[in-house]
Amino acid sequence: MSFTGIYELESQENHVEFLEAIDLLKAKRTGNVITKIEQDGNNFKWIESTANHTWPNTFTVGQECEMTTMGGDKFKTLIIMENGQLKIQFPHSHLTAEMVDDKLVQIVVTSGENAVTWKRVFRRLGDCMSQHVLEKEA
């Protein structure tokens, strides 16, 4: 199933605990979170937006790429796709993203023995042709 679409955060678990675990509580955002994904085969453009911040990343599955963390730090990682799940190793966590029915589900787990799991579920707002939806909501 393609990830292409525009999504709005519907629910999340352990958001504050996750930010505390990676020492980034200052990045706590309130309000609407919109994620726009454009997938062309193994090539992705992934943009997450809130009212105050936009966090874009582009990558190709199976290739090392440079990405940016929520805190603005750049790092290199290898993106893999396994059983329909995108898997991305961040410096202090590991993200798995997949489509479940028509929802984007992200599970992010911090490193270490006291790992924290942050789960986010996004509902689909439309396709990427609905650019006005992203601009209106952000």
C-alpha positions in Angstrom: 0.0 0.0 0.0 1.3 3.4 -0.9 2.1 6.0 1.8 1.2 8.9 -0.5 -1.3 11.2 1.1 -2.0 14.0 3.6 -2.6 13.0 7.1 -3.8 14.6 10.4 -2.7 13.4 13.8 -5.7 11.6 15.3 -4.2 10.2 18.5 -0.9 9.6 20.2 0.4 7.8 23.3 3.5 8.7 25.4 4.3 11.9 23.6 5.6 13.9 26.6 7.4 10.8 28.0 9.1 10.3 24.6 10.3 13.9 24.4 11.6 13.7 28.0 13.5 10.5 27.2 15.3 12.1 24.3 15.8 15.4 26.2 13.7 17.4 23.8 10.7 18.5 25.9 11.1 22.0 24.5 9.9 20.5 21.1 6.5 19.7 22.5 4.0 21.0 20.0 0.4 21.8 20.6 -2.3 22.0 18.0 -2.7 20.2 14.7 0.1 18.0 13.2 -0.2 17.4 9.4 2.0 15.0 7.6 2.3 15.0 3.8 3.9 12.1 2.1 4.7 11.8 -1.6 5.9 8.3 -2.5 7.2 7.5 -6.0 8.4 3.9 -5.9 11.2 3.9 -3.3 11.5 7.7 -3.3 9.8 9.6 -0.5 9.2 13.2 0.4 7.9 13.4 4.0 6.9 16.7 5.4 5.5 17.1 9.0 4.0 20.5 9.8 2.6 22.2 12.9 1.5 25.9 13.2 5.1 26.9 14.1 7.4 24.3 12.6 7.9 22.3 9.3 10.1 19.3 9.4 10.9 18.0 5.8 12.9 14.9 4.9 13.5 13.2 1.5 14.9 9.7 1.2 15.1 6.6 -0.9 14.5 3.2 0.6 17.6 1.1 0.5 20.0 4.0 0.3 21.8 5.9 3.0 20.5 9.5 3.2 20.8 12.6 5.4 17.8 13.3 7.5 16.8 15.9 10.2 15.6 15.1 13.7 12.7 16.9 15.4 15.4 19.0 17.2 16.9 20.1 13.8 20.0 17.8 14.1 21.2 16.2 10.8 22.3 12.6 10.7 22.9 9.8 8.1 20.9 6.6 8.1 19.8 3.7 5.9 16.0 3.5 5.3 14.6 0.0 4.9 11.2 -1.3 3.9 10.2 -4.6 5.4 6.8 -6.2 5.1 5.2 -2.9 4.2 6.8 -1.1 7.1 9.3 1.8 6.7 12.1 1.5 9.3 14.3 4.4 10.2 17.1 4.5 12.8 17.3 7.9 14.4 20.2 8.8 16.8 18.2 8.2 19.9 15.2 6.2 18.6 13.9 3.8 16.0 10.8 4.7 13.9 8.5 2.2 12.2 5.7 3.6 10.0 3.0 1.6 8.2 -0.4 1.9 6.7 -3.1 0.2 8.6 -6.4 0.4 6.7 -6.4 4.0 5.7 -4.4 5.3 8.6 -0.7 6.1 9.0 0.6 4.5 12.2 4.0 5.4 13.6 5.8 3.7 16.4 8.9 5.3 17.8 11.0 3.6 20.5 13.8 5.2 22.3 17.1 3.4 22.8 18.3 2.0 26.1 17.0 -0.1 28.9 14.3 2.4 29.9 12.9 2.6 26.4 9.8 4.7 25.8 7.4 3.9 23.0 5.6 6.8 21.3 2.7 5.7 19.1 1.0 8.1 16.7 -2.0 7.5 14.5 -2.8 9.8 11.6 -6.1 9.8 9.7 -6.0 10.5 5.9 -7.3 13.9 4.8 -6.7 13.4 1.1 -4.2 12.8 -1.6 -1.2 15.0 -2.4 -3.2 16.8 -5.0 -5.1 18.4 -2.1 -2.3 20.7 -1.4 -4.7 23.4 -0.2 -5.7 21.1 2.7 -2.1 21.1 4.0 -1.8 24.9 3.6 -5.2 25.5 5.3 -4.5 23.2 8.2 -0.8 24.1 8.9 
